[in-house]
Amino acid sequence: MYILPRLIDVNAKASILREAKRILVAGRCVESEHREILEEVAGKGGYVVLTACPEAEHVNMLGFKLAGILARGSYEEVAVLTVDGSLHCTQLHWMLEEVCKISGKCPARRHIVIYKGKPREISVEAVKASRFLYRVDKLLGSSGGAPVD
């Protein structure tokens, strides 16, 4: 069922990464549930695909692995592809931003979600904002972060 390499299992200088210029970290479920979209995105972008499942692997481990890969290679772009609304896979988008923030060395990055059967690009700003519930609440015009009594 699964044939693509897992991010957590790949050596930072693995042969599949040596000549790669672009990396796509895809939610593991995308490989089985949306293979055609994964192949389309990977093919158009010229990506080496690594899969990850934050439900099975802690996002800190995945981020540390990705940071090691980025530190040892020379990449033009890193992208993340997940199913929109996935409780666990959302962490992969936040992970990429955190790795870039911490390392200070980050290539161009893209965030892509599968929404209603189509790949949709999400801005870095949206990914960053989604980590902060107070900001999201204000953007939605909800309670505006009313003080707790």
N, CA, C and O of each residue as an XYZ file, in Angstrom:
596
protein
N       0.821     -1.189      0.000
C       0.000      0.000      0.000
C       0.870      1.260      0.000
O       0.674      2.146     -0.832
N       1.821      1.345      0.919
C       2.718      2.494      0.967
C       4.057      2.101      0.362
O       4.622      1.065      0.713
N       4.561      2.921     -0.538
C       5.858      2.620     -1.144
C       6.841      3.781     -1.028
O       8.049      3.585     -1.159
N       6.337      4.979     -0.787
C       7.216      6.145     -0.714
C       7.986      6.165      0.607
O       7.473      5.710      1.630
N       9.212      6.688      0.592
C      10.012      6.720      1.824
C       9.433      7.684      2.850
O       8.885      8.734      2.514
N       9.573      7.292      4.111
C       9.123      8.143      5.211
C      10.240      9.112      5.579
O      11.410      8.734      5.634
N       9.876     10.339      5.827
C      10.830     11.367      6.241
C      11.668     10.877      7.415
O      12.889     11.032      7.415
N      11.037     10.303      8.387
C      11.716      9.895      9.618
C      12.770      8.816      9.368
O      13.706      8.678     10.155
N      12.630      8.049      8.281
C      13.539      6.946      7.990
C      14.688      7.303      7.057
O      15.618      6.512      6.897
N      14.641      8.470      6.443
C      15.616      8.827      5.412
C      16.845      9.474      6.038
O      16.741     10.371      6.875
N      17.996      9.002      5.617
C      19.254      9.596      6.046
C      19.358     10.994      5.428
O      18.931     11.202      4.292
N      19.914     11.934      6.157
C      20.002     13.317      5.690
C      20.765     13.472      4.383
O      20.573     14.457      3.670
N      21.615     12.529      4.063
C      22.358     12.564      2.800
C      22.045     11.323      1.948
O      22.904     10.829      1.218
N      20.816     10.834      2.050
C      20.403      9.650      1.298
C      20.542      9.891     -0.200
O      20.483     11.027     -0.669
N      20.724      8.815     -0.933
C      20.925      8.925     -2.381
C      19.770      9.640     -3.076
O      19.998     10.351     -4.055
N      18.550      9.472     -2.603
C      17.423     10.147     -3.259
C      17.451     11.661     -3.057
O      16.790     12.402     -3.785
N      18.217     12.116     -2.066
C      18.297     13.549     -1.782
C      19.522     14.226     -2.385
O      19.552     15.451     -2.508
N      20.524     13.453     -2.759
C      21.804     14.030     -3.194
C      21.677     14.971     -4.381
O      22.301     16.032     -4.395
N      20.898     14.608     -5.354
C      20.736     15.445     -6.552
C      19.444     16.262     -6.526
O      19.182     17.047     -7.437
N      18.650     16.077     -5.491
C      17.349     16.751     -5.408
C      17.510     18.246     -5.165
O      18.413     18.680     -4.450
N      16.639     19.006     -5.757
C      16.593     20.444     -5.529
C      15.301     20.856     -4.822
O      15.194     21.960     -4.287
N      14.325     19.947     -4.830
C      13.028     20.240     -4.227
C      12.529     19.035     -3.438
O      12.614     17.895     -3.897
N      12.010     19.305     -2.253
C      11.482     18.250     -1.387
C      10.008     18.525     -1.129
O       9.610     19.656     -0.849
N       9.209     17.472     -1.229
C       7.799     17.542     -0.877
C       7.566     16.603      0.292
O       7.754     15.393      0.171
N       7.155     17.160      1.424
C       6.767     16.355      2.573
C       5.255     16.212      2.497
O       4.519     17.190      2.629
N       4.808     14.991      2.283
C       3.374     14.734      2.133
C       2.864     13.946      3.321
O       3.547     13.062      3.838
N       1.656     14.277      3.746
C       1.013     13.463      4.769
C       0.947     12.030      4.277
O       0.610     11.786      3.119
N       1.259     11.101      5.125
C       1.314      9.690      4.720
C       0.003      9.225      4.103
O       0.012      8.442      3.154
N      -1.104      9.689      4.621
C      -2.407      9.263      4.103
C      -2.650      9.747      2.675
O      -3.450      9.155      1.950
N      -1.976     10.806      2.269
C      -2.142     11.325      0.911
C      -1.691     10.277     -0.097
O      -2.266     10.166     -1.180
N      -0.667      9.511      0.252
C      -0.170      8.472     -0.660
C      -1.245      7.442     -0.990
O      -1.349      7.010     -2.138
N      -2.032      7.050     -0.021
C      -3.054      6.030     -0.275
C      -4.402      6.615     -0.656
O      -5.127      6.008     -1.444
N      -4.755      7.761     -0.127
C      -6.085      8.329     -0.354
C      -6.174      9.274     -1.549
O      -7.240      9.423     -2.146
N      -5.063      9.910     -1.898
C      -5.060     10.908     -2.978
C      -3.806     10.774     -3.837
O      -3.148     11.766     -4.152
N      -3.487      9.548     -4.209
C      -2.249      9.273     -4.947
C      -2.145     10.109     -6.224
O      -1.067     10.610     -6.544
N      -3.249     10.265     -6.954
C      -3.200     11.015     -8.217
C      -2.846     12.484     -7.991
O      -2.130     13.081     -8.795
N      -3.338     13.057     -6.915
C      -3.001     14.451     -6.599
C      -1.530     14.543     -6.177
O      -0.820     15.464     -6.581
N      -1.089     13.602     -5.379
C       0.312     13.562     -4.959
C       1.227     13.470     -6.170
O       2.215     14.199     -6.258
N       0.911     12.590     -7.092
C       1.734     12.428     -8.298
C       1.711     13.682     -9.164
O       2.725     14.060     -9.749
N       0.552     14.322     -9.240
C       0.433     15.569    -10.017
C       1.296     16.674     -9.416
O       2.074     17.311    -10.126
N       1.162     16.900     -8.128
C       1.926     17.957     -7.456
C       3.429     17.655     -7.514
O       4.234     18.535     -7.818
N       3.789     16.423     -7.224
C       5.211     16.042     -7.233
C       5.794     16.165     -8.634
O       6.913     16.651     -8.804
N       5.047     15.732     -9.623
C       5.533     15.786    -11.004
C       5.707     17.204    -11.512
O       6.731     17.533    -12.109
N       4.715     18.041    -11.279
C       4.790     19.444    -11.731
C       5.915     20.198    -11.040
O       6.569     21.047    -11.646
N       6.137     19.882     -9.768
C       7.153     20.607     -9.001
C       8.538     20.002     -9.078
O       9.503     20.620     -8.627
N       8.660     18.809     -9.638
C       9.956     18.143     -9.683
C      10.473     17.788     -8.302
O      11.670     17.895     -8.035
N       9.582     17.371     -7.432
C       9.922     17.087     -6.034
C      10.355     15.645     -5.798
O       9.877     14.721     -6.457
N      11.254     15.473     -4.859
C      11.476     14.186     -4.217
C      10.438     14.145     -3.101
O      10.310     15.101     -2.336
N       9.700     13.047     -3.003
C       8.618     12.955     -2.025
C       9.039     12.134     -0.820
O       9.546     11.020     -0.946
N       8.817     12.711      0.346
C       8.988     12.018      1.621
C       7.656     12.117      2.350
O       7.017     13.169      2.332
N       7.234     11.038      2.987
C       5.949     11.075      3.676
C       6.158     11.149      5.195
O       7.206     10.773      5.721
N       5.137     11.639      5.861
C       5.196     11.765      7.317
C       3.788     11.676      7.887
O       2.820     12.108      7.261
N       3.692     11.112      9.078
C       2.406     11.025      9.769
C       2.583     11.463     11.217
O       3.079     10.695     12.041
N       2.182     12.692     11.532
C       2.325     13.167     12.912
C       1.455     12.420     13.924
O       1.589     12.623     15.131
N       0.571     11.564     13.432
C      -0.192     10.723     14.353
C       0.668      9.544     14.824
O       0.464      9.009     15.914
N       1.625      9.155     13.990
C       2.505      8.027     14.317
C       3.896      8.476     14.771
O       4.549      7.793     15.559
N       4.344      9.631     14.267
C       5.674     10.150     14.584
C       5.514     11.551     15.154
O       4.788     12.373     14.595
N       6.178     11.820     16.246
C       6.036     13.137     16.863
C       6.595     14.224     15.951
O       7.644     14.050     15.331
N       5.898     15.321     15.879
C       6.296     16.409     14.984
C       7.680     16.960     15.325
O       8.375     17.453     14.436
N       8.091     16.889     16.575
C       9.440     17.341     16.936
C      10.500     16.468     16.288
O      11.531     16.972     15.842
N      10.262     15.182     16.230
C      11.202     14.262     15.575
C      11.236     14.536     14.074
O      12.307     14.567     13.468
N      10.087     14.732     13.488
C      10.010     15.019     12.058
C      10.722     16.332     11.736
O      11.469     16.414     10.761
N      10.491     17.345     12.548
C      11.127     18.643     12.328
C      12.636     18.577     12.473
O      13.366     19.196     11.698
N      13.104     17.832     13.458
C      14.547     17.682     13.657
C      15.172     16.985     12.450
O      16.258     17.355     12.004
N      14.484     15.985     11.933
C      14.967     15.266     10.754
C      15.005     16.200      9.549
O      15.994     16.228      8.817
N      13.935     16.965      9.339
C      13.895     17.896      8.212
C      14.983     18.956      8.340
O      15.625     19.309      7.350
N      15.193     19.459      9.539
C      16.250     20.457      9.759
C      17.614     19.883      9.394
O      18.431     20.572      8.784
N      17.866     18.631      9.761
C      19.124     17.979      9.417
C      19.305     17.830      7.924
O      20.405     18.014      7.404
N      18.238     17.501      7.237
C      18.282     17.368      5.778
C      18.587     18.711      5.134
O      19.452     18.808      4.263
N      17.878     19.742      5.562
C      18.074     21.077      4.979
C      19.468     21.618      5.268
O      20.052     22.308      4.432
N      20.001     21.311      6.436
C      21.334     21.801      6.803
C      22.440     21.150      5.977
O      23.499     21.745      5.778
N      22.203     19.949      5.504
C      23.245     19.192      4.810
C      23.131     19.223      3.295
O      24.011     18.722      2.594
N      22.070     19.798      2.794
C      21.877     19.838      1.350
C      21.684     21.259      0.860
O      21.692     22.213      1.638
N      21.513     21.376     -0.431
C      21.264     22.675     -1.050
C      19.980     22.558     -1.857
O      19.972     22.029     -2.968
N      18.903     23.057     -1.283
C      17.588     22.899     -1.880
C      17.014     24.243     -2.299
O      17.239     25.265     -1.650
N      16.275     24.220     -3.388
C      15.600     25.431     -3.877
C      14.260     25.632     -3.189
O      13.824     26.762     -2.966
N      13.610     24.517     -2.854
C      12.249     24.619     -2.331
C      11.887     23.409     -1.488
O      12.323     22.290     -1.755
N      11.083     23.656     -0.468
C      10.477     22.598      0.334
C       8.985     22.896      0.375
O       8.567     24.032      0.598
N       8.198     21.859      0.155
C       6.747     22.018      0.172
C       6.137     20.966      1.089
O       6.725     19.913      1.339
N       4.948     21.278      1.580
C       4.179     20.337      2.381
C       2.828     20.168      1.702
O       2.204     21.145      1.286
N       2.380     18.919      1.594
C       1.079     18.588      1.002
C       0.300     17.727      1.983
O       0.745     16.645      2.367
N      -0.874     18.219      2.385
C      -1.714     17.473      3.317
C      -3.175     17.603      2.911
O      -3.530     18.372      2.018
N      -4.000     16.835      3.587
C      -5.439     16.966      3.437
C      -5.876     18.114      4.331
O      -5.517     18.158      5.508
N      -6.643     19.037      3.785
C      -7.095     20.178      4.576
C      -7.987     19.708      5.721
O      -8.859     18.859      5.535
N      -7.763     20.260      6.881
C      -8.580     19.946      8.040
C      -8.094     18.767      8.859
O      -8.686     18.449      9.890
N      -7.032     18.113      8.422
C      -6.501     16.986      9.185
C      -5.893     17.494     10.484
O      -4.962     18.299     10.482
N      -6.427     17.015     11.565
C      -5.971     17.429     12.887
C      -4.464     17.254     13.047
O      -3.786     18.138     13.569
N      -3.945     16.124     12.602
C      -2.526     15.849     12.788
C      -1.655     16.471     11.711
O      -0.594     17.019     12.008
N      -2.095     16.391     10.461
C      -1.248     16.845      9.357
C      -1.049     18.356      9.323
O      -0.080     18.837      8.736
N      -1.941     19.100      9.935
C      -1.742     20.547     10.019
C      -0.389     20.857     10.657
O       0.244     21.865     10.344
N       0.035     19.984     11.545
C       1.320     20.173     12.218
C       2.497     20.193     11.248
O       3.513     20.833     11.519
N       2.369     19.496     10.119
C       3.465     19.469      9.148
C       3.707     20.851      8.559
O       4.850     21.222      8.291
N       2.650     21.607      8.357
C       2.796     22.978      7.843
C       3.473     23.856      8.892
O       4.382     24.622      8.573
N       3.030     23.745     10.132
C       3.645     24.518     11.216
C       5.096     24.093     11.413
O       5.962     24.922     11.694
N       5.354     22.791     11.262
C       6.710     22.264     11.425
C       7.670     22.917     10.438
O       8.764     23.335     10.818
N       7.266     23.007      9.177
C       8.150     23.606      8.175
C       8.466     25.048      8.538
O       9.623     25.460      8.448
N       7.489     25.811      8.936
C       7.725     27.206      9.325
C       8.646     27.289     10.545
O       9.512     28.161     10.611
N       8.463     26.392     11.500
C       9.295     26.396     12.708
C      10.740     26.030     12.373
O      11.674     26.647     12.885
N      10.921     25.030     11.518
C      12.269     24.633     11.103
C      12.976     25.806     10.438
O      14.152     26.058     10.699
N      12.260     26.518      9.582
C      12.855     27.671      8.898
C      13.208     28.782      9.891
O      14.264     29.405      9.790
N      12.325     29.015     10.836
C      12.550     30.062     11.838
C      13.757     29.734     12.711
O      14.593     30.600     12.970
N      13.846     28.508     13.156
C      14.921     28.103     14.053
C      16.265     28.035     13.334
O      17.278     28.510     13.846
N      16.262     27.442     12.149
C      17.528     27.199     11.446
C      18.094     28.457     10.807
O      19.310     28.595     10.671
N      17.226     29.364     10.419
C      17.694     30.554      9.722
C      18.137     30.250      8.301
O      18.511     31.152      7.552
N      18.093     28.966      7.932
C      18.473     28.557      6.574
C      17.297     27.797      5.978
O      17.054     26.635      6.304
N      16.592     28.465      5.118
C      15.431     27.795      4.553
C      15.252     28.223      3.103
O      15.308     29.411      2.785
N      15.041     27.257      2.237
C      14.773     27.608      0.843
C      13.345     28.137      0.711
O      12.617     28.253      1.698
N      12.964     28.449     -0.505
C      11.574     28.832     -0.750
C      10.680     27.708     -0.233
O      11.079     26.544     -0.233
N       9.492     28.051      0.200
C       8.595     27.028      0.721
C       7.173     27.240      0.223
O       6.738     28.356     -0.059
N       6.476     26.124      0.129
C       5.085     26.129     -0.316
C       4.261     25.264      0.626
O       4.737     24.267      1.169
N       3.025     25.672      0.799
C       2.074     24.914      1.603
C       0.882     24.616      0.705
O       0.264     25.524      0.148
N       0.569     23.328      0.572
C      -0.509     22.903     -0.313
C      -1.425     21.972      0.473
O      -0.964     21.072      1.176
N      -2.726     22.202      0.343
C      -3.708     21.311      0.963
C      -4.632     20.776     -0.116
O      -4.836     21.398     -1.159
N      -5.183     19.608      0.166
C      -6.179     19.030     -0.727
C      -7.539     19.403     -0.165
O      -7.913     18.992      0.934
N      -8.271     20.192     -0.942
C      -9.586     20.676     -0.529
C     -10.582     20.331     -1.621
O     -10.443     20.763     -2.765
N     -11.588     19.548     -1.255
C     -12.613     19.105     -2.203
C     -11.988     18.478     -3.447
O     -12.399     18.751     -4.575
N     -10.988     17.632     -3.214
C     -10.378     16.870     -4.289
C      -9.429     17.629     -5.194
O      -9.045     17.127     -6.250
N      -9.048     18.828     -4.793
C      -8.130     19.644     -5.600
C      -7.008     20.185     -4.724
O      -7.235     20.535     -3.566
N      -5.783     20.256     -5.280
C      -4.694     20.873     -4.511
C      -4.852     22.391     -4.505
O      -5.088     23.010     -5.542
N      -4.718     22.969     -3.328
C      -4.858     24.425     -3.167
C      -3.656     24.963     -2.420
O      -3.268     24.429     -1.381
N      -3.066     26.029     -2.956
C      -1.901     26.642     -2.298
C      -2.370     27.542     -1.157
O      -3.336     28.294     -1.290
N      -1.662     27.446     -0.038
C      -1.953     28.231      1.153
C      -0.749     29.126      1.420
O       0.392     28.674      1.325
N      -0.989     30.368      1.746
C       0.120     31.302      1.977
C       0.844     30.990      3.288
O       0.270     30.440      4.228
N       2.108     31.356      3.312
C       2.901     31.226      4.530
C       2.236     32.010      5.651
O       2.222     31.569      6.800
N       1.692     33.160      5.321
C       1.033     33.997      6.328
C      -0.168     33.283      6.952
O      -0.393     33.382      8.158
N      -0.934     32.564      6.131
C      -2.090     31.825      6.658
C      -1.636     30.706      7.592
O      -2.255     30.465      8.628
N      -0.560     30.029      7.221
C      -0.030     28.960      8.076
C       0.408     29.542      9.412
O       0.086     29.002     10.470
N       1.136     30.638      9.356
C       1.596     31.270     10.596
C       0.425     31.734     11.455
O       0.422     31.520     12.667
N      -0.564     32.365     10.840
C      -1.717     32.871     11.585
C      -2.522     31.740     12.215
O      -3.093     31.905     13.293
N      -2.567     30.597     11.548
C      -3.395     29.489     12.043
C      -2.891     28.911     13.357
O      -3.622     28.189     14.035
N      -1.672     29.214     13.720
C      -1.139     28.744     15.001
C      -1.680     29.543     16.182
O      -1.601     29.094     17.326
N      -2.222     30.713     15.912
C      -2.628     31.623     16.973
C      -4.145     31.784     16.987
O      -4.708     32.528     16.184
N      -4.788     31.091     17.891
C      -6.246     31.072     17.935
C      -6.844     32.448     18.199
O      -7.915     32.761     17.679
N      -6.184     33.260     18.983
C      -6.681     34.603     19.246
C      -6.767     35.393     17.937
O      -7.769     36.056     17.671
N      -5.712     35.319     17.125
C      -5.703     36.026     15.835
C      -6.791     35.493     14.911
O      -7.479     36.269     14.249
N      -6.946     34.189     14.866
C      -7.987     33.597     14.020
C      -9.364     34.066     14.477
O     -10.217     34.408     13.659
N      -9.566     34.077     15.769
C     -10.846     34.523     16.318
C     -11.140     35.963     15.910
O     -12.264     36.285     15.525
N     -10.141     36.820     15.992
C     -10.323     38.217     15.587
C     -10.613     38.327     14.092
O     -11.479     39.099     13.680
N      -9.889     37.554     13.281
C     -10.124     37.572     11.831
C     -11.540     37.141     11.482
O     -12.131     37.637     10.523
N     -12.075     36.223     12.260
C     -13.431     35.748     12.022
C     -14.486     36.687     12.588
O     -15.680     36.527     12.333
N     -14.035     37.655     13.350
C     -14.978     38.592     13.953
C     -15.812     37.944     15.034
O     -16.925     38.389     15.311
N     -15.295     36.914     15.637
C     -16.031     36.206     16.684
C     -15.967     36.996     17.972
O     -16.253     38.193     17.986
N     -15.596     36.341     19.043
C     -15.607     37.020     20.349
C     -14.530     38.083     20.465
O     -14.579     38.927     21.360
N     -13.560     38.047     19.565
C     -12.483     39.034     19.632
C     -11.579     38.821     20.821
O     -10.891     39.743     21.260
N     -11.576     37.616     21.342
C     -10.718     37.314     22.486
C     -11.198     38.015     23.741
O     -10.415     38.620     24.473
N     -12.488     37.925     23.975
C     -13.064     38.557     25.168
C     -12.361     38.030     26.417
O     -12.070     36.839     26.523
N     -12.090     38.944     27.372
C     -11.438     38.523     28.615
C     -12.262     37.446     29.322
O     -13.492     37.452     29.265
N     -11.578     36.540     29.977
C     -12.234     35.481     30.739
C     -12.542     36.026     32.114
O     -11.689     36.621     32.772
N     -13.780     35.814     32.539
C     -14.177     36.293     33.871
C     -13.792     35.319     34.932
O     -14.048     35.558     36.112
